[in-house]
Amino acid sequence: MGGTIAGLSSAVGLSALSAGSSQASTHSAAAGDAAVLNKALFYEHQAIWAYQFAAGKLSDSDVGKAVLAVAQSNLRDHMAHRDTLTEVVKSLGATPAVAASTYDLSAYIEQGEGNIDNDVNIAKLALALETDAAIAYGQEIALLKTPALITAGASIGADEAAHATAIRAAFVSLGVDIPVVPASFLSADTRSQWIVKV
């Protein structure tokens, strides 16, 4: 497991961060970075829970199988993000955020940004979550003080945007007439262009 984490950390530029070699210049910078990363870790835990929960709700239809294939790929990435963020938060001398037993997604459902009642709506819910994850990483990395963490946060944020794009591509492959990449930016200002309403 340690080799896997080291490999993942190296892949996103975090290999230089350890308990004795943090590039943060002060203890408060390291503590601030750890707090930001723990927010990201919360969302990774939420995404993992949501994908695992929704997987059990998908049908055995072609649409359900297509949604599941994308979900499994995205889930693997979220698990890698979780593992890496956990190790980096520890290396900064902080306690990593732990996963809750359940997460409240009702705000998404109430806003018509997905549901768990059928395969298509589950995909729409995943799209809204991935869109928000990409936006959150974009906003949060601006608060980091350690250059290697800023780079890594941007890398993870790009992966979240790729997840949203993959879900939109799955919709297109199923015959939904939407652009795979609906805007030049994925931000709070363009969020409504990225999600697909119920």
Backbone hydrogen bonds in HBPLUS format (Angstrom, degrees):
<---DONOR---> <-ACCEPTOR-->    atom                        ^
c    i                          cat <-CA-CA->   ^        H-A-AA   ^      H-
h    n   atom  resd res      DA  || num        DHA   H-A  angle D-A-AA Bond
n    s   type  num  typ     dist DA aas  dist angle  dist       angle   num
A0004-THR N   A0001-MET O   3.04 MM   3  5.06 117.1  2.45  95.8 111.6     1
A0005-ILE N   A0001-MET O   2.97 MM   4  6.32 161.8  2.01 158.9 162.8     2
A0006-ALA N   A0002-GLY O   2.91 MM   4  6.11 161.5  1.95 147.3 153.1     3
A0007-GLY N   A0003-GLY O   2.86 MM   4  6.01 154.5  1.93 142.3 149.6     4
A0008-LEU N   A0004-THR O   2.86 MM   4  6.15 158.1  1.91 151.5 157.4     5
A0009-SER N   A0005-ILE O   2.75 MM   4  5.93 165.9  1.77 155.6 160.0     6
A0010-SER N   A0006-ALA O   2.86 MM   4  6.00 156.1  1.92 144.9 151.7     7
A0011-ALA N   A0007-GLY O   2.91 MM   4  6.08 148.2  2.01 141.0 150.2     8
A0012-VAL N   A0008-LEU O   3.19 MM   4  6.54 139.4  2.37 146.6 155.4     9
A0014-LEU N   A0009-SER O   2.59 MM   5  4.64 162.6  1.62 152.7 146.1    10
A0013-GLY N   A0010-SER O   3.14 MM   3  4.98 165.7  2.16 102.9 106.4    11
A0017-LEU N   A0014-LEU O   2.94 MM   3  5.53 161.8  1.98 120.4 126.5    12
A0021-SER N   A0018-SER O   3.11 MM   3  5.14 146.1  2.23 102.5 112.5    13
A0030-ALA N   A0026-THR O   3.10 MM   4  6.43 160.0  2.14 149.8 154.5    14
A0031-ALA N   A0027-HIS O   2.88 MM   4  6.13 157.7  1.93 150.0 156.7    15
A0032-GLY N   A0028-SER O   2.82 MM   4  5.95 154.0  1.89 141.5 149.0    16
A0033-ASP N   A0029-ALA O   2.86 MM   4  6.07 158.4  1.90 148.7 154.6    17
A0034-ALA N   A0030-ALA O   2.87 MM   4  6.06 156.5  1.93 146.9 153.7    18
A0035-ALA N   A0031-ALA O   2.99 MM   4  6.23 152.0  2.07 144.6 151.6    19
A0036-VAL N   A0032-GLY O   3.08 MM   4  6.38 156.9  2.14 148.0 153.6    20
A0037-LEU N   A0033-ASP O   2.88 MM   4  6.13 163.2  1.91 153.0 158.0    21
A0038-ASN N   A0034-ALA O   2.83 MM   4  6.01 142.4  1.97 142.8 153.4    22
A0039-LYS N   A0035-ALA O   3.16 MM   4  6.49 140.0  2.33 139.2 148.5    23
A0039-LYS N   A0036-VAL O   3.11 MM   3  5.23 127.6  2.40  96.8 110.2    24
A0040-ALA N   A0036-VAL O   3.17 MM   4  6.59 156.3  2.23 146.2 152.4    25
A0041-LEU N   A0037-LEU O   2.79 MM   4  6.06 149.4  1.88 143.1 152.7    26
A0042-PHE N   A0038-ASN O   2.97 MM   4  6.18 146.8  2.08 139.4 146.8    27
A0043-TYR N   A0039-LYS O   3.28 MM   4  6.68 157.0  2.34 147.7 151.9    28
A0044-GLU N   A0040-ALA O   2.96 MM   4  6.33 144.6  2.09 146.1 157.0    29
A0045-HIS N   A0041-LEU O   2.92 MM   4  6.17 160.6  1.96 152.3 156.8    30
A0046-GLN N   A0042-PHE O   2.92 MM   4  6.22 156.4  1.98 147.3 154.5    31
A0047-ALA N   A0043-TYR O   2.91 MM   4  6.07 158.4  1.95 142.0 147.5    32
A0048-ILE N   A0044-GLU O   2.97 MM   4  6.18 163.5  2.00 151.7 155.8    33
A0049-TRP N   A0045-HIS O   2.95 MM   4  6.19 167.3  1.97 152.9 156.4    34
A0050-ALA N   A0046-GLN O   2.83 MM   4  6.04 166.4  1.85 153.4 157.6    35
A0051-TYR N   A0047-ALA O   2.92 MM   4  6.10 167.9  1.93 155.7 158.1    36
A0052-GLN N   A0048-ILE O   3.00 MM   4  6.15 164.6  2.03 151.7 156.4    37
A0053-PHE N   A0049-TRP O   2.78 MM   4  5.90 161.6  1.82 157.0 162.7    38
A0054-ALA N   A0050-ALA O   2.86 MM   4  5.92 168.1  1.87 150.7 154.5    39
A0055-ALA N   A0051-TYR O   2.98 MM   4  5.96 147.5  2.09 141.8 150.0    40
A0057-LYS N   A0054-ALA O   2.80 MM   3  5.08 152.1  1.88 110.8 120.4    41
A0058-LEU N   A0055-ALA O   3.41 MM   3  5.50 155.0  2.48 100.9 107.6    42
A0065-LYS N   A0061-SER O   2.87 MM   4  6.12 156.2  1.93 151.1 157.6    43
A0066-ALA N   A0062-ASP O   2.95 MM   4  6.13 150.0  2.04 142.4 150.4    44
A0067-VAL N   A0063-VAL O   2.92 MM   4  6.18 162.7  1.95 156.0 160.4    45
A0068-LEU N   A0064-GLY O   2.90 MM   4  6.04 156.8  1.96 143.9 151.0    46
A0069-ALA N   A0065-LYS O   3.00 MM   4  6.16 152.7  2.07 142.6 149.0    47
A0070-VAL N   A0066-ALA O   3.29 MM   4  6.58 162.3  2.33 148.4 151.5    48
A0071-ALA N   A0067-VAL O   2.88 MM   4  6.06 161.3  1.92 150.8 157.2    49
A0072-GLN N   A0068-LEU O   2.82 MM   4  5.98 158.9  1.86 153.7 157.8    50
A0073-SER N   A0069-ALA O   3.27 MM   4  6.45 157.4  2.33 141.9 147.3    51
A0074-ASN N   A0070-VAL O   2.96 MM   4  6.21 169.1  1.97 157.7 160.5    52
A0075-LEU N   A0071-ALA O   2.78 MM   4  5.89 156.9  1.83 150.0 157.3    53
A0076-ARG N   A0072-GLN O   3.10 MM   4  6.29 156.5  2.15 143.2 147.9    54
A0077-ASP N   A0073-SER O   3.32 MM   4  6.69 156.7  2.37 146.0 151.6    55
A0078-HIS N   A0074-ASN O   2.97 MM   4  6.33 159.4  2.01 153.0 159.0    56
A0079-MET N   A0075-LEU O   2.92 MM   4  6.19 154.4  1.99 153.7 160.6    57
A0080-ALA N   A0076-ARG O   3.03 MM   4  6.32 152.8  2.10 145.3 152.6    58
A0081-HIS N   A0077-ASP O   2.83 MM   4  6.16 158.5  1.88 154.5 160.9    59
A0082-ARG N   A0078-HIS O   2.84 MM   4  6.03 163.4  1.87 147.8 152.6    60
A0083-ASP N   A0079-MET O   2.93 MM   4  6.14 166.3  1.95 149.3 152.5    61
A0084-THR N   A0080-ALA O   3.00 MM   4  6.15 165.4  2.03 150.5 154.5    62
A0085-LEU N   A0081-HIS O   2.82 MM   4  5.95 172.4  1.83 159.7 162.4    63
A0086-THR N   A0082-ARG O   2.89 MM   4  5.98 157.6  1.94 150.2 156.7    64
A0087-GLU N   A0083-ASP O   3.15 MM   4  6.38 161.8  2.18 145.4 149.4    65
A0088-VAL N   A0084-THR O   2.96 MM   4  6.21 158.8  2.01 154.4 160.7    66
A0089-VAL N   A0085-LEU O   2.90 MM   4  6.02 164.8  1.92 153.3 157.1    67
A0090-LYS N   A0086-THR O   3.09 MM   4  6.30 160.1  2.13 146.6 152.2    68
A0091-SER N   A0087-GLU O   2.92 MM   4  6.15 152.3  1.99 142.4 150.5    69
A0092-LEU N   A0088-VAL O   3.00 MM   4  6.27 130.5  2.25 142.5 155.3    70
A0092-LEU N   A0089-VAL O   3.15 MM   3  5.13 135.6  2.35  95.2 107.5    71
A0094-ALA N   A0089-VAL O   3.13 MM   5  5.58 161.2  2.17 154.3 149.9    72
A0093-GLY N   A0090-LYS O   2.85 MM   3  5.13 158.0  1.90 113.2 117.5    73
A0108-TYR N   A0105-LEU O   3.11 MM   3  5.65 128.2  2.39 112.4 123.7    74
A0109-ILE N   A0105-LEU O   3.33 MM   4  6.70 160.2  2.37 148.4 153.9    75
A0110-GLU N   A0106-SER O   2.76 MM   4  5.92 166.2  1.78 159.3 162.8    76
A0111-GLN N   A0107-ALA O   3.08 MM   4  6.15 141.4  2.24 137.3 146.5    77
A0113-GLU N   A0108-TYR O   2.87 MM   5  5.09 166.7  1.89 159.0 154.6    78
A0112-GLY N   A0109-ILE O   3.06 MM   3  5.16 159.9  2.10 107.0 112.1    79
A0198-VAL N   A0112-GLY O   2.80 MM  86  5.17 162.1  1.83 143.5 148.2    80
A0115-ASN N   A0121-ASN O   3.10 MM   6  4.93 158.6  2.15 106.9 110.3    81
A0122-ILE N   A0118-ASN O   2.97 MM   4  6.18 147.8  2.08 152.8 162.6    82
A0123-ALA N   A0119-ASP O   3.06 MM   4  6.37 154.1  2.13 146.9 153.5    83
A0124-LYS N   A0120-VAL O   2.99 MM   4  6.33 148.5  2.09 143.3 152.5    84
A0125-LEU N   A0121-ASN O   2.92 MM   4  6.15 150.9  2.01 142.2 149.6    85
A0126-ALA N   A0122-ILE O   2.94 MM   4  6.24 159.3  1.98 149.4 154.9    86
A0127-LEU N   A0123-ALA O   2.90 MM   4  6.13 152.4  1.98 144.6 152.5    87
A0128-ALA N   A0124-LYS O   3.00 MM   4  6.29 156.2  2.05 146.2 151.7    88
A0129-LEU N   A0125-LEU O   3.00 MM   4  6.29 160.5  2.04 152.3 157.5    89
A0130-GLU N   A0126-ALA O   2.88 MM   4  6.08 162.3  1.91 152.6 157.4    90
A0131-THR N   A0127-LEU O   2.87 MM   4  5.98 157.3  1.92 148.5 155.3    91
A0132-ASP N   A0128-ALA O   3.00 MM   4  6.17 161.8  2.03 145.9 150.6    92
A0133-ALA N   A0129-LEU O   2.88 MM   4  6.12 146.4  2.00 142.5 152.6    93
A0134-ALA N   A0130-GLU O   2.97 MM   4  6.23 160.8  2.01 150.5 154.2    94
A0135-ILE N   A0131-THR O   3.03 MM   4  6.31 161.0  2.07 149.8 155.1    95
A0136-ALA N   A0132-ASP O   2.82 MM   4  5.96 161.0  1.86 147.5 153.1    96
A0137-TYR N   A0133-ALA O   2.96 MM   4  6.20 163.6  1.99 153.4 156.8    97
A0138-GLY N   A0134-ALA O   3.11 MM   4  6.32 159.5  2.16 145.0 150.8    98
A0139-GLN N   A0135-ILE O   3.01 MM   4  6.33 147.8  2.12 149.0 157.8    99
A0140-GLU N   A0136-ALA O   2.78 MM   4  5.90 167.3  1.79 159.3 163.2   100
A0141-ILE N   A0137-TYR O   3.03 MM   4  5.89 164.9  2.05 150.1 152.7   101
A0143-LEU N   A0140-GLU O   2.85 MM   3  5.47 159.5  1.89 119.3 126.2   102
A0144-LEU N   A0141-ILE O   3.19 MM   3  5.30 156.7  2.25 103.8 110.7   103
A0149-LEU N   A0146-THR O   2.95 MM   3  5.33 125.2  2.25 110.6 125.1   104
A0150-ILE N   A0146-THR O   3.04 MM   4  6.37 150.3  2.13 154.3 163.6   105
A0151-THR N   A0147-PRO O   3.07 MM   4  6.36 163.0  2.10 155.1 158.4   106
A0152-ALA N   A0148-ALA O   2.99 MM   4  6.17 158.0  2.04 140.3 146.8   107
A0153-GLY N   A0149-LEU O   2.75 MM   4  5.86 160.4  1.79 148.4 154.1   108
A0154-ALA N   A0150-ILE O   2.98 MM   4  6.19 153.7  2.05 146.1 152.9   109
A0155-SER N   A0151-THR O   3.01 MM   4  6.28 148.3  2.11 142.4 151.4   110
A0156-ILE N   A0152-ALA O   2.92 MM   4  6.27 158.3  1.97 154.6 159.5   111
A0157-GLY N   A0153-GLY O   2.86 MM   4  6.03 160.3  1.90 146.9 153.1   112
A0158-ALA N   A0154-ALA O   2.90 MM   4  6.09 150.6  1.99 143.1 150.7   113
A0159-ASP N   A0155-SER O   3.07 MM   4  6.37 146.3  2.19 139.9 149.1   114
A0159-ASP N   A0156-ILE O   3.01 MM   3  4.94 116.8  2.43  93.1 109.1   115
A0160-GLU N   A0156-ILE O   2.92 MM   4  6.31 149.9  2.01 150.6 159.1   116
A0161-ALA N   A0157-GLY O   3.01 MM   4  6.35 154.3  2.08 146.3 153.1   117
A0162-ALA N   A0158-ALA O   2.90 MM   4  6.20 145.7  2.02 140.7 150.8   118
A0163-HIS N   A0159-ASP O   2.89 MM   4  6.26 144.4  2.02 144.1 153.9   119
A0164-ALA N   A0160-GLU O   3.06 MM   4  6.46 158.5  2.11 149.8 154.2   120
A0165-THR N   A0161-ALA O   2.94 MM   4  6.20 156.3  1.99 146.3 153.3   121
A0166-ALA N   A0162-ALA O   2.81 MM   4  6.04 153.3  1.88 148.0 155.2   122
A0167-ILE N   A0163-HIS O   3.00 MM   4  6.30 154.5  2.06 151.7 157.9   123
A0168-ARG N   A0164-ALA O   3.02 MM   4  6.30 160.6  2.06 148.3 153.7   124
A0169-ALA N   A0165-THR O   2.83 MM   4  6.07 151.6  1.91 147.7 156.4   125
A0170-ALA N   A0166-ALA O   2.94 MM   4  6.19 145.0  2.06 140.3 149.6   126
A0171-PHE N   A0167-ILE O   3.06 MM   4  6.46 150.9  2.15 146.9 154.3   127
A0172-VAL N   A0168-ARG O   3.06 MM   4  6.42 157.5  2.11 147.0 152.8   128
A0173-SER N   A0169-ALA O   2.88 MM   4  6.17 157.2  1.93 149.3 155.6   129
A0174-LEU N   A0170-ALA O   3.07 MM   4  6.28 130.2  2.32 138.7 151.3   130
A0174-LEU N   A0171-PHE O   3.05 MM   3  5.10 134.5  2.27  96.6 109.7   131
A0176-VAL N   A0171-PHE O   2.98 MM   5  5.34 162.4  2.01 146.3 140.8   132
A0175-GLY N   A0172-VAL O   2.91 MM   3  5.12 160.9  1.95 111.4 115.0   133
A0178-ILE N   A0176-VAL O   3.09 MM   2  5.95 124.3  2.41 109.2  93.7   134
A0190-THR N   A0187-SER O   3.04 MM   3  5.25 135.2  2.25 102.0 114.0   135
A0191-ARG N   A0187-SER O   2.90 MM   4  5.83 111.9  2.38 147.0 164.8   136
A0193-GLN N   A0190-THR O   2.85 MM   3  5.45 143.6  1.98 118.6 129.4   137
A0194-TRP N   A0191-ARG O   2.93 MM   3  5.26 136.7  2.12 107.7 120.1   138
A0195-ILE N   A0191-ARG O   3.20 MM   4  6.51 156.7  2.26 164.9 170.7   139
